[in-house]
Amino acid sequence: MNFLRVTEENLATEHICCALADKKTNLGIKLKKEWLRSRFQEGLIFQKADVQGKVFIEYLPAENAWCPIDGNGYMFINCFWVAGKYRKKGYGAFLLEECRRTAAGKNGLIIVSSHKKKPYLSDKAYLLKKGFEVVDQAPPYFELLVHRFNTTVPLPRFKACAKTAKIENAVGLTVMYTDQCPYVDHYIHSELDEIGIAFNIQIQRIKINSREQAQNAPVAFTTYSAFYQGIFLTHEILTIAKFKKLWDQLHLRTSTCSR
């Protein structure tokens, strides 16, 4: 297996692993590449296997992370994904080791996971086996993991804003998002409009356009986070089918509490 680093020089010609065969994500891929181009100037590294699949790791200095954390001196893993037939072949371990190698001189590595395995978040059980430990939590299920190189420095933490998990005075369905994921663009527009019509609810979109905004977000995951009536609902990209399940759960919970 060959591995390569995506840089500003080859970004236009290299695929970025996600959304390889989905025409709906063409604009999302363009937006993601523009996001990457700006982040390369801030120290972001994108390494991947030279295959038509999702085998990659993306990381940058925590000071520049689009995540509400206090972790100066650490390296933040923004996305780490080994999918399908490429699992259990040592590729993930290789990418993680490359991240450790290039982060030499840092205090350690940071990554956001969850107490139970969830889509779009790296597997906590795998990370614990690779030397990470849980050092902080943010509602409702996010966990901050660190692999320390230097045990004499302060541990990284979620900022207080990430622990609110709510948006004041928000009505209906609100989605906060960035261009970090090529899947988001399509679903943030047409799919949300359909949800609004189908469930007769107000839709609000809040795009995060800078790391300063992201570092002051009210939730630990800024790539995509949905809120209902201002309360965090999910970080998973919503379709009508997914929202219906959440909608049914919300109303079941409400009716149970009112008895």
Buried (B, 14 or more C-beta within 10 A) or exposed (E): EEBEEBEEEEBEEBBBBBBEEEEBBEEBBEBBBEBBBEBBEEEBBBBBBEBEBBBBBBBBBBBBBBBBBBBEBBBBBBBBBBEEEBEEEEBBEBBBEBBBEBBEEBBBBBBBBBEEEBEBBBBBEBBBEBBBEBBBBBBBBBBBBBBBBEEEEEBBBBBEBBBBBEBEEBEBBBBBBBBBBBBBBBBBEEBBEBBBEEBEBEBBEBEBEEBEBBBBBBBBBBBBBBBBBBBBBBBBBBBBEBBBEBBEEBEEEEEEEEE
